[in-house]
Amino acid sequence: MQATYRLRIDELDKLVVLLQNSYPNQEVEITVQEIMDETEYLLSSQSNREHLERSKAAIESNNGLIEVSLEI
């Protein structure tokens, strides 16, 4: 069985209890990965950052937007 838990570092004590209850008397492997902020990730590459800046400018200038009616 494989499971992924996403939590803040101050919640580790809750995770330990959960793991002990979920996998009693079993050996488990734990991998720790720091989560990158979504905004930081989206701005991490030059081309993606430029694309987002162009899109933001288009929205702010109301240029090239498509309006969709939500009425049926």
N, CA, C and O atoms as a Maestro MAE file, in Angstrom:
{
 s_m_m2io_version
 :::
 2.0.0
}

f_m_ct {
 s_m_title
 :::
 protein
 m_atom[288] {
  # First column is atom index #
  i_m_mmod_type
  r_m_x_coord
  r_m_y_coord
  r_m_z_coord
  i_m_residue_number
  s_m_chain_name
  s_m_pdb_residue_name
  s_m_pdb_atom_name
  i_m_atomic_number
  :::
  1 25 0.842 -1.178 0.000 1 A "MET " " N  " 7
  2 3 0.000 0.000 0.000 1 A "MET " " CA " 6
  3 2 0.883 1.235 0.000 1 A "MET " " C  " 6
  4 15 1.913 1.280 0.672 1 A "MET " " O  " 8
  5 25 0.468 2.230 -0.759 2 A "GLN " " N  " 7
  6 3 1.199 3.491 -0.809 2 A "GLN " " CA " 6
  7 2 0.225 4.611 -0.475 2 A "GLN " " C  " 6
  8 15 -0.918 4.607 -0.930 2 A "GLN " " O  " 8
  9 25 0.681 5.560 0.316 3 A "ALA " " N  " 7
  10 3 -0.148 6.707 0.682 3 A "ALA " " CA " 6
  11 2 0.725 7.953 0.707 3 A "ALA " " C  " 6
  12 15 1.916 7.891 1.014 3 A "ALA " " O  " 8
  13 25 0.118 9.072 0.383 4 A "THR " " N  " 7
  14 3 0.813 10.354 0.451 4 A "THR " " CA " 6
  15 2 0.075 11.233 1.443 4 A "THR " " C  " 6
  16 15 -1.142 11.396 1.357 4 A "THR " " O  " 8
  17 25 0.808 11.794 2.377 5 A "TYR " " N  " 7
  18 3 0.248 12.690 3.380 5 A "TYR " " CA " 6
  19 2 0.911 14.045 3.201 5 A "TYR " " C  " 6
  20 15 2.136 14.133 3.114 5 A "TYR " " O  " 8
  21 25 0.117 15.090 3.145 6 A "ARG " " N  " 7
  22 3 0.663 16.435 3.008 6 A "ARG " " CA " 6
  23 2 0.291 17.205 4.271 6 A "ARG " " C  " 6
  24 15 -0.888 17.343 4.597 6 A "ARG " " O  " 8
  25 25 1.295 17.699 4.973 7 A "LEU " " N  " 7
  26 3 1.042 18.359 6.232 7 A "LEU " " CA " 6
  27 2 2.135 19.356 6.560 7 A "LEU " " C  " 6
  28 15 3.205 19.363 5.951 7 A "LEU " " O  " 8
  29 25 1.838 20.199 7.540 8 A "ARG " " N  " 7
  30 3 2.838 21.145 8.031 8 A "ARG " " CA " 6
  31 2 3.742 20.419 9.021 8 A "ARG " " C  " 6
  32 15 3.336 19.425 9.624 8 A "ARG " " O  " 8
  33 25 4.947 20.907 9.183 9 A "ILE " " N  " 7
  34 3 5.933 20.255 10.041 9 A "ILE " " CA " 6
  35 2 5.453 20.168 11.485 9 A "ILE " " C  " 6
  36 15 5.834 19.247 12.207 9 A "ILE " " O  " 8
  37 25 4.613 21.122 11.918 10 A "ASP " " N  " 7
  38 3 4.122 21.077 13.293 10 A "ASP " " CA " 6
  39 2 3.025 20.033 13.493 10 A "ASP " " C  " 6
  40 15 2.523 19.876 14.606 10 A "ASP " " O  " 8
  41 25 2.648 19.320 12.436 11 A "GLU " " N  " 7
  42 3 1.646 18.263 12.530 11 A "GLU " " CA " 6
  43 2 2.262 16.862 12.523 11 A "GLU " " C  " 6
  44 15 1.540 15.871 12.415 11 A "GLU " " O  " 8
  45 25 3.571 16.774 12.635 12 A "LEU " " N  " 7
  46 3 4.233 15.469 12.561 12 A "LEU " " CA " 6
  47 2 3.771 14.503 13.640 12 A "LEU " " C  " 6
  48 15 3.675 13.301 13.394 12 A "LEU " " O  " 8
  49 25 3.485 15.009 14.823 13 A "ASP " " N  " 7
  50 3 3.044 14.115 15.898 13 A "ASP " " CA " 6
  51 2 1.750 13.398 15.523 13 A "ASP " " C  " 6
  52 15 1.577 12.226 15.858 13 A "ASP " " O  " 8
  53 25 0.839 14.085 14.833 14 A "LYS " " N  " 7
  54 3 -0.408 13.462 14.386 14 A "LYS " " CA " 6
  55 2 -0.128 12.395 13.325 14 A "LYS " " C  " 6
  56 15 -0.779 11.351 13.299 14 A "LYS " " O  " 8
  57 25 0.839 12.666 12.459 15 A "LEU " " N  " 7
  58 3 1.188 11.698 11.423 15 A "LEU " " CA " 6
  59 2 1.758 10.428 12.030 15 A "LEU " " C  " 6
  60 15 1.441 9.326 11.583 15 A "LEU " " O  " 8
  61 25 2.597 10.577 13.043 16 A "VAL " " N  " 7
  62 3 3.194 9.407 13.693 16 A "VAL " " CA " 6
  63 2 2.098 8.506 14.247 16 A "VAL " " C  " 6
  64 15 2.142 7.290 14.057 16 A "VAL " " O  " 8
  65 25 1.125 9.084 14.925 17 A "VAL " " N  " 7
  66 3 0.020 8.298 15.485 17 A "VAL " " CA " 6
  67 2 -0.771 7.624 14.370 17 A "VAL " " C  " 6
  68 15 -1.125 6.450 14.476 17 A "VAL " " O  " 8
  69 25 -1.045 8.365 13.306 18 A "LEU " " N  " 7
  70 3 -1.779 7.806 12.175 18 A "LEU " " CA " 6
  71 2 -1.031 6.624 11.560 18 A "LEU " " C  " 6
  72 15 -1.631 5.591 11.262 18 A "LEU " " O  " 8
  73 25 0.275 6.779 11.370 19 A "LEU " " N  " 7
  74 3 1.074 5.691 10.795 19 A "LEU " " CA " 6
  75 2 1.124 4.484 11.715 19 A "LEU " " C  " 6
  76 15 1.025 3.345 11.258 19 A "LEU " " O  " 8
  77 25 1.274 4.727 12.999 20 A "GLN " " N  " 7
  78 3 1.307 3.610 13.956 20 A "GLN " " CA " 6
  79 2 -0.003 2.833 13.928 20 A "GLN " " C  " 6
  80 15 0.002 1.607 14.036 20 A "GLN " " O  " 8
  81 25 -1.114 3.528 13.787 21 A "ASN " " N  " 7
  82 3 -2.413 2.859 13.730 21 A "ASN " " CA " 6
  83 2 -2.668 2.197 12.377 21 A "ASN " " C  " 6
  84 15 -3.318 1.154 12.309 21 A "ASN " " O  " 8
  85 25 -2.166 2.789 11.317 22 A "SER " " N  " 7
  86 3 -2.410 2.256 9.973 22 A "SER " " CA " 6
  87 2 -1.500 1.079 9.624 22 A "SER " " C  " 6
  88 15 -1.894 0.192 8.866 22 A "SER " " O  " 8
  89 25 -0.289 1.069 10.174 23 A "TYR " " N  " 7
  90 3 0.697 0.045 9.836 23 A "TYR " " CA " 6
  91 2 1.268 -0.590 11.105 23 A "TYR " " C  " 6
  92 15 2.475 -0.513 11.334 23 A "TYR " " O  " 8
  93 25 0.433 -1.212 11.929 24 A "PRO " " N  " 7
  94 3 0.938 -1.776 13.188 24 A "PRO " " CA " 6
  95 2 1.960 -2.890 12.938 24 A "PRO " " C  " 6
  96 15 1.736 -3.789 12.128 24 A "PRO " " O  " 8
  97 25 3.064 -2.809 13.640 25 A "ASN " " N  " 7
  98 3 4.120 -3.834 13.588 25 A "ASN " " CA " 6
  99 2 4.672 -4.065 12.185 25 A "ASN " " C  " 6
  100 15 5.141 -5.162 11.881 25 A "ASN " " O  " 8
  101 25 4.623 -3.056 11.335 26 A "GLN " " N  " 7
  102 3 5.152 -3.183 9.981 26 A "GLN " " CA " 6
  103 2 6.304 -2.205 9.792 26 A "GLN " " C  " 6
  104 15 6.403 -1.193 10.485 26 A "GLN " " O  " 8
  105 25 7.156 -2.525 8.858 27 A "GLU " " N  " 7
  106 3 8.238 -1.623 8.495 27 A "GLU " " CA " 6
  107 2 7.740 -0.733 7.367 27 A "GLU " " C  " 6
  108 15 7.139 -1.223 6.412 27 A "GLU " " O  " 8
  109 25 7.985 0.576 7.467 28 A "VAL " " N  " 7
  110 3 7.562 1.524 6.430 28 A "VAL " " CA " 6
  111 2 8.756 2.359 5.997 28 A "VAL " " C  " 6
  112 15 9.755 2.459 6.709 28 A "VAL " " O  " 8
  113 25 8.639 2.941 4.852 29 A "GLU " " N  " 7
  114 3 9.665 3.850 4.337 29 A "GLU " " CA " 6
  115 2 9.048 5.239 4.217 29 A "GLU " " C  " 6
  116 15 7.960 5.392 3.663 29 A "GLU " " O  " 8
  117 25 9.736 6.240 4.731 30 A "ILE " " N  " 7
  118 3 9.227 7.607 4.711 30 A "ILE " " CA " 6
  119 2 10.175 8.471 3.891 30 A "ILE " " C  " 6
  120 15 11.383 8.494 4.128 30 A "ILE " " O  " 8
  121 25 9.603 9.180 2.920 31 A "THR " " N  " 7
  122 3 10.357 10.113 2.097 31 A "THR " " CA " 6
  123 2 9.842 11.512 2.390 31 A "THR " " C  " 6
  124 15 8.633 11.744 2.399 31 A "THR " " O  " 8
  125 25 10.756 12.442 2.628 32 A "VAL " " N  " 7
  126 3 10.370 13.818 2.936 32 A "VAL " " CA " 6
  127 2 10.716 14.699 1.748 32 A "VAL " " C  " 6
  128 15 11.826 14.641 1.221 32 A "VAL " " O  " 8
  129 25 9.754 15.517 1.331 33 A "GLN " " N  " 7
  130 3 9.954 16.428 0.216 33 A "GLN " " CA " 6
  131 2 9.364 17.777 0.596 33 A "GLN " " C  " 6
  132 15 8.202 17.870 0.990 33 A "GLN " " O  " 8
  133 25 10.166 18.807 0.476 34 A "GLU " " N  " 7
  134 3 9.671 20.149 0.761 34 A "GLU " " CA " 6
  135 2 8.736 20.572 -0.363 34 A "GLU " " C  " 6
  136 15 9.041 20.372 -1.538 34 A "GLU " " O  " 8
  137 25 7.608 21.151 -0.008 35 A "ILE " " N  " 7
  138 3 6.618 21.579 -0.984 35 A "ILE " " CA " 6
  139 2 6.926 23.011 -1.412 35 A "ILE " " C  " 6
  140 15 7.043 23.911 -0.581 35 A "ILE " " O  " 8
  141 25 7.053 23.203 -2.719 36 A "MET " " N  " 7
  142 3 7.300 24.539 -3.246 36 A "MET " " CA " 6
  143 2 5.962 25.261 -3.357 36 A "MET " " C  " 6
  144 15 4.968 24.679 -3.791 36 A "MET " " O  " 8
  145 25 5.945 26.511 -2.970 37 A "ASP " " N  " 7
  146 3 4.767 27.351 -3.120 37 A "ASP " " CA " 6
  147 2 4.359 27.365 -4.594 37 A "ASP " " C  " 6
  148 15 5.214 27.475 -5.473 37 A "ASP " " O  " 8
  149 25 3.050 27.253 -4.869 38 A "GLU " " N  " 7
  150 3 2.576 27.172 -6.246 38 A "GLU " " CA " 6
  151 2 2.973 28.394 -7.064 38 A "GLU " " C  " 6
  152 15 3.373 28.268 -8.221 38 A "GLU " " O  " 8
  153 25 2.863 29.571 -6.467 39 A "THR " " N  " 7
  154 3 3.241 30.785 -7.189 39 A "THR " " CA " 6
  155 2 4.728 30.783 -7.500 39 A "THR " " C  " 6
  156 15 5.141 31.129 -8.606 39 A "THR " " O  " 8
  157 25 5.522 30.394 -6.527 40 A "GLU " " N  " 7
  158 3 6.975 30.308 -6.727 40 A "GLU " " CA " 6
  159 2 7.297 29.320 -7.850 40 A "GLU " " C  " 6
  160 15 8.164 29.586 -8.683 40 A "GLU " " O  " 8
  161 25 6.606 28.192 -7.871 41 A "TYR " " N  " 7
  162 3 6.825 27.193 -8.905 41 A "TYR " " CA " 6
  163 2 6.468 27.749 -10.288 41 A "TYR " " C  " 6
  164 15 7.228 27.593 -11.243 41 A "TYR " " O  " 8
  165 25 5.304 28.399 -10.382 42 A "LEU " " N  " 7
  166 3 4.864 28.928 -11.677 42 A "LEU " " CA " 6
  167 2 5.791 30.007 -12.209 42 A "LEU " " C  " 6
  168 15 5.914 30.175 -13.422 42 A "LEU " " O  " 8
  169 25 6.443 30.738 -11.320 43 A "LEU " " N  " 7
  170 3 7.351 31.806 -11.741 43 A "LEU " " CA " 6
  171 2 8.802 31.342 -11.843 43 A "LEU " " C  " 6
  172 15 9.691 32.152 -12.107 43 A "LEU " " O  " 8
  173 25 9.052 30.058 -11.639 44 A "SER " " N  " 7
  174 3 10.427 29.564 -11.568 44 A "SER " " CA " 6
  175 2 11.138 29.493 -12.920 44 A "SER " " C  " 6
  176 15 12.368 29.532 -12.964 44 A "SER " " O  " 8
  177 25 10.395 29.391 -14.020 45 A "SER " " N  " 7
  178 3 11.058 29.372 -15.328 45 A "SER " " CA " 6
  179 2 10.796 30.697 -16.057 45 A "SER " " C  " 6
  180 15 9.726 31.292 -15.926 45 A "SER " " O  " 8
  181 25 11.766 31.132 -16.804 46 A "GLN " " N  " 7
  182 3 11.684 32.408 -17.530 46 A "GLN " " CA " 6
  183 2 10.511 32.419 -18.507 46 A "GLN " " C  " 6
  184 15 9.752 33.387 -18.554 46 A "GLN " " O  " 8
  185 25 10.357 31.350 -19.283 47 A "SER " " N  " 7
  186 3 9.293 31.332 -20.294 47 A "SER " " CA " 6
  187 2 7.909 31.315 -19.652 47 A "SER " " C  " 6
  188 15 6.993 31.977 -20.140 47 A "SER " " O  " 8
  189 25 7.753 30.575 -18.580 48 A "ASN " " N  " 7
  190 3 6.458 30.534 -17.902 48 A "ASN " " CA " 6
  191 2 6.144 31.882 -17.250 48 A "ASN " " C  " 6
  192 15 5.006 32.348 -17.298 48 A "ASN " " O  " 8
  193 25 7.148 32.501 -16.646 49 A "ARG " " N  " 7
  194 3 6.967 33.810 -16.022 49 A "ARG " " CA " 6
  195 2 6.521 34.840 -17.078 49 A "ARG " " C  " 6
  196 15 5.607 35.626 -16.829 49 A "ARG " " O  " 8
  197 25 7.164 34.833 -18.250 50 A "GLU " " N  " 7
  198 3 6.809 35.764 -19.320 50 A "GLU " " CA " 6
  199 2 5.382 35.516 -19.818 50 A "GLU " " C  " 6
  200 15 4.631 36.460 -20.061 50 A "GLU " " O  " 8
  201 25 5.018 34.256 -19.964 51 A "HIS " " N  " 7
  202 3 3.667 33.904 -20.398 51 A "HIS " " CA " 6
  203 2 2.634 34.416 -19.389 51 A "HIS " " C  " 6
  204 15 1.620 34.997 -19.776 51 A "HIS " " O  " 8
  205 25 2.894 34.201 -18.100 52 A "LEU " " N  " 7
  206 3 1.964 34.661 -17.068 52 A "LEU " " CA " 6
  207 2 1.866 36.183 -17.041 52 A "LEU " " C  " 6
  208 15 0.780 36.731 -16.852 52 A "LEU " " O  " 8
  209 25 2.987 36.864 -17.229 53 A "GLU " " N  " 7
  210 3 2.965 38.335 -17.250 53 A "GLU " " CA " 6
  211 2 2.164 38.854 -18.444 53 A "GLU " " C  " 6
  212 15 1.421 39.827 -18.316 53 A "GLU " " O  " 8
  213 25 2.314 38.203 -19.616 54 A "ARG " " N  " 7
  214 3 1.527 38.608 -20.791 54 A "ARG " " CA " 6
  215 2 0.040 38.356 -20.547 54 A "ARG " " C  " 6
  216 15 -0.798 39.190 -20.890 54 A "ARG " " O  " 8
  217 25 -0.280 37.225 -19.966 55 A "SER " " N  " 7
  218 3 -1.686 36.901 -19.676 55 A "SER " " CA " 6
  219 2 -2.283 37.881 -18.680 55 A "SER " " C  " 6
  220 15 -3.420 38.325 -18.839 55 A "SER " " O  " 8
  221 25 -1.519 38.212 -17.663 56 A "LYS " " N  " 7
  222 3 -1.991 39.176 -16.662 56 A "LYS " " CA " 6
  223 2 -2.237 40.536 -17.302 56 A "LYS " " C  " 6
  224 15 -3.248 41.178 -17.021 56 A "LYS " " O  " 8
  225 25 -1.322 40.982 -18.160 57 A "ALA " " N  " 7
  226 3 -1.476 42.267 -18.843 57 A "ALA " " CA " 6
  227 2 -2.706 42.252 -19.744 57 A "ALA " " C  " 6
  228 15 -3.424 43.249 -19.823 57 A "ALA " " O  " 8
  229 25 -2.957 41.140 -20.420 58 A "ALA " " N  " 7
  230 3 -4.128 41.032 -21.298 58 A "ALA " " CA " 6
  231 2 -5.413 41.129 -20.483 58 A "ALA " " C  " 6
  232 15 -6.370 41.776 -20.909 58 A "ALA " " O  " 8
  233 25 -5.440 40.496 -19.325 59 A "ILE " " N  " 7
  234 3 -6.628 40.555 -18.472 59 A "ILE " " CA " 6
  235 2 -6.834 41.976 -17.962 59 A "ILE " " C  " 6
  236 15 -7.948 42.498 -17.990 59 A "ILE " " O  " 8
  237 25 -5.764 42.592 -17.501 60 A "GLU " " N  " 7
  238 3 -5.872 43.945 -16.956 60 A "GLU " " CA " 6
  239 2 -6.305 44.959 -18.007 60 A "GLU " " C  " 6
  240 15 -6.985 45.932 -17.679 60 A "GLU " " O  " 8
  241 25 -5.922 44.747 -19.272 61 A "SER " " N  " 7
  242 3 -6.304 45.678 -20.341 61 A "SER " " CA " 6
  243 2 -7.582 45.235 -21.058 61 A "SER " " C  " 6
  244 15 -8.026 45.881 -22.007 61 A "SER " " O  " 8
  245 25 -8.160 44.138 -20.600 62 A "ASN " " N  " 7
  246 3 -9.384 43.593 -21.196 62 A "ASN " " CA " 6
  247 2 -9.179 43.295 -22.677 62 A "ASN " " C  " 6
  248 15 -10.070 43.532 -23.493 62 A "ASN " " O  " 8
  249 25 -8.005 42.776 -23.018 63 A "ASN " " N  " 7
  250 3 -7.618 42.522 -24.398 63 A "ASN " " CA " 6
  251 2 -7.670 41.023 -24.693 63 A "ASN " " C  " 6
  252 15 -7.016 40.230 -24.015 63 A "ASN " " O  " 8
  253 25 -8.450 40.640 -25.707 64 A "GLY " " N  " 7
  254 3 -8.488 39.256 -26.140 64 A "GLY " " CA " 6
  255 2 -9.254 38.323 -25.217 64 A "GLY " " C  " 6
  256 15 -9.083 37.106 -25.284 64 A "GLY " " O  " 8
  257 25 -10.093 38.877 -24.361 65 A "LEU " " N  " 7
  258 3 -10.861 38.043 -23.445 65 A "LEU " " CA " 6
  259 2 -12.113 37.511 -24.136 65 A "LEU " " C  " 6
  260 15 -12.664 38.171 -25.018 65 A "LEU " " O  " 8
  261 25 -12.550 36.361 -23.754 66 A "ILE " " N  " 7
  262 3 -13.751 35.749 -24.297 66 A "ILE " " CA " 6
  263 2 -14.793 35.735 -23.183 66 A "ILE " " C  " 6
  264 15 -14.547 35.215 -22.094 66 A "ILE " " O  " 8
  265 25 -15.966 36.317 -23.469 67 A "GLU " " N  " 7
  266 3 -17.036 36.313 -22.476 67 A "GLU " " CA " 6
  267 2 -17.918 35.100 -22.704 67 A "GLU " " C  " 6
  268 15 -18.230 34.735 -23.838 67 A "GLU " " O  " 8
  269 25 -18.311 34.486 -21.600 68 A "VAL " " N  " 7
  270 3 -19.159 33.294 -21.648 68 A "VAL " " CA " 6
  271 2 -20.370 33.571 -20.769 68 A "VAL " " C  " 6
  272 15 -20.236 33.996 -19.622 68 A "VAL " " O  " 8
  273 25 -21.539 33.329 -21.315 69 A "SER " " N  " 7
  274 3 -22.765 33.505 -20.547 69 A "SER " " CA " 6
  275 2 -23.026 32.229 -19.748 69 A "SER " " C  " 6
  276 15 -22.985 31.127 -20.295 69 A "SER " " O  " 8
  277 25 -23.288 32.383 -18.485 70 A "LEU " " N  " 7
  278 3 -23.565 31.235 -17.623 70 A "LEU " " CA " 6
  279 2 -25.061 30.944 -17.538 70 A "LEU " " C  " 6
  280 15 -25.477 29.994 -16.875 70 A "LEU " " O  " 8
  281 25 -25.860 31.756 -18.206 71 A "GLU " " N  " 7
  282 3 -27.300 31.552 -18.206 71 A "GLU " " CA " 6
  283 2 -27.665 30.477 -19.209 71 A "GLU " " C  " 6
  284 15 -27.058 30.361 -20.273 71 A "GLU " " O  " 8
  285 25 -28.660 29.700 -18.850 72 A "ILE " " N  " 7
  286 3 -29.120 28.604 -19.730 72 A "ILE " " CA " 6
  287 2 -30.306 29.042 -20.523 72 A "ILE " " C  " 6
  288 15 -30.838 28.267 -21.318 72 A "ILE " " O  " 8
  :::
 }
 m_bond[287] {
  # First column is bond index #
  i_m_from
  i_m_to
  i_m_order
  :::
  1 1 2 1
  2 2 3 1
  3 3 4 2
  4 3 5 1
  5 5 6 1
  6 6 7 1
  7 7 8 2
  8 7 9 1
  9 9 10 1
  10 10 11 1
  11 11 12 2
  12 11 13 1
  13 13 14 1
  14 14 15 1
  15 15 16 2
  16 15 17 1
  17 17 18 1
  18 18 19 1
  19 19 20 2
  20 19 21 1
  21 21 22 1
  22 22 23 1
  23 23 24 2
  24 23 25 1
  25 25 26 1
  26 26 27 1
  27 27 28 2
  28 27 29 1
  29 29 30 1
  30 30 31 1
  31 31 32 2
  32 31 33 1
  33 33 34 1
  34 34 35 1
  35 35 36 2
  36 35 37 1
  37 37 38 1
  38 38 39 1
  39 39 40 2
  40 39 41 1
  41 41 42 1
  42 42 43 1
  43 43 44 2
  44 43 45 1
  45 45 46 1
  46 46 47 1
  47 47 48 2
  48 47 49 1
  49 49 50 1
  50 50 51 1
  51 51 52 2
  52 51 53 1
  53 53 54 1
  54 54 55 1
  55 55 56 2
  56 55 57 1
  57 57 58 1
  58 58 59 1
  59 59 60 2
  60 59 61 1
  61 61 62 1
  62 62 63 1
  63 63 64 2
  64 63 65 1
  65 65 66 1
  66 66 67 1
  67 67 68 2
  68 67 69 1
  69 69 70 1
  70 70 71 1
  71 71 72 2
  72 71 73 1
  73 73 74 1
  74 74 75 1
  75 75 76 2
  76 75 77 1
  77 77 78 1
  78 78 79 1
  79 79 80 2
  80 79 81 1
  81 81 82 1
  82 82 83 1
  83 83 84 2
  84 83 85 1
  85 85 86 1
  86 86 87 1
  87 87 88 2
  88 87 89 1
  89 89 90 1
  90 90 91 1
  91 91 92 2
  92 91 93 1
  93 93 94 1
  94 94 95 1
  95 95 96 2
  96 95 97 1
  97 97 98 1
  98 98 99 1
  99 99 100 2
  100 99 101 1
  101 101 102 1
  102 102 103 1
  103 103 104 2
  104 103 105 1
  105 105 106 1
  106 106 107 1
  107 107 108 2
  108 107 109 1
  109 109 110 1
  110 110 111 1
  111 111 112 2
  112 111 113 1
  113 113 114 1
  114 114 115 1
  115 115 116 2
  116 115 117 1
  117 117 118 1
  118 118 119 1
  119 119 120 2
  120 119 121 1
  121 121 122 1
  122 122 123 1
  123 123 124 2
  124 123 125 1
  125 125 126 1
  126 126 127 1
  127 127 128 2
  128 127 129 1
  129 129 130 1
  130 130 131 1
  131 131 132 2
  132 131 133 1
  133 133 134 1
  134 134 135 1
  135 135 136 2
  136 135 137 1
  137 137 138 1
  138 138 139 1
  139 139 140 2
  140 139 141 1
  141 141 142 1
  142 142 143 1
  143 143 144 2
  144 143 145 1
  145 145 146 1
  146 146 147 1
  147 147 148 2
  148 147 149 1
  149 149 150 1
  150 150 151 1
  151 151 152 2
  152 151 153 1
  153 153 154 1
  154 154 155 1
  155 155 156 2
  156 155 157 1
  157 157 158 1
  158 158 159 1
  159 159 160 2
  160 159 161 1
  161 161 162 1
  162 162 163 1
  163 163 164 2
  164 163 165 1
  165 165 166 1
  166 166 167 1
  167 167 168 2
  168 167 169 1
  169 169 170 1
  170 170 171 1
  171 171 172 2
  172 171 173 1
  173 173 174 1
  174 174 175 1
  175 175 176 2
  176 175 177 1
  177 177 178 1
  178 178 179 1
  179 179 180 2
  180 179 181 1
  181 181 182 1
  182 182 183 1
  183 183 184 2
  184 183 185 1
  185 185 186 1
  186 186 187 1
  187 187 188 2
  188 187 189 1
  189 189 190 1
  190 190 191 1
  191 191 192 2
  192 191 193 1
  193 193 194 1
  194 194 195 1
  195 195 196 2
  196 195 197 1
  197 197 198 1
  198 198 199 1
  199 199 200 2
  200 199 201 1
  201 201 202 1
  202 202 203 1
  203 203 204 2
  204 203 205 1
  205 205 206 1
  206 206 207 1
  207 207 208 2
  208 207 209 1
  209 209 210 1
  210 210 211 1
  211 211 212 2
  212 211 213 1
  213 213 214 1
  214 214 215 1
  215 215 216 2
  216 215 217 1
  217 217 218 1
  218 218 219 1
  219 219 220 2
  220 219 221 1
  221 221 222 1
  222 222 223 1
  223 223 224 2
  224 223 225 1
  225 225 226 1
  226 226 227 1
  227 227 228 2
  228 227 229 1
  229 229 230 1
  230 230 231 1
  231 231 232 2
  232 231 233 1
  233 233 234 1
  234 234 235 1
  235 235 236 2
  236 235 237 1
  237 237 238 1
  238 238 239 1
  239 239 240 2
  240 239 241 1
  241 241 242 1
  242 242 243 1
  243 243 244 2
  244 243 245 1
  245 245 246 1
  246 246 247 1
  247 247 248 2
  248 247 249 1
  249 249 250 1
  250 250 251 1
  251 251 252 2
  252 251 253 1
  253 253 254 1
  254 254 255 1
  255 255 256 2
  256 255 257 1
  257 257 258 1
  258 258 259 1
  259 259 260 2
  260 259 261 1
  261 261 262 1
  262 262 263 1
  263 263 264 2
  264 263 265 1
  265 265 266 1
  266 266 267 1
  267 267 268 2
  268 267 269 1
  269 269 270 1
  270 270 271 1
  271 271 272 2
  272 271 273 1
  273 273 274 1
  274 274 275 1
  275 275 276 2
  276 275 277 1
  277 277 278 1
  278 278 279 1
  279 279 280 2
  280 279 281 1
  281 281 282 1
  282 282 283 1
  283 283 284 2
  284 283 285 1
  285 285 286 1
  286 286 287 1
  287 287 288 2
  :::
 }
}
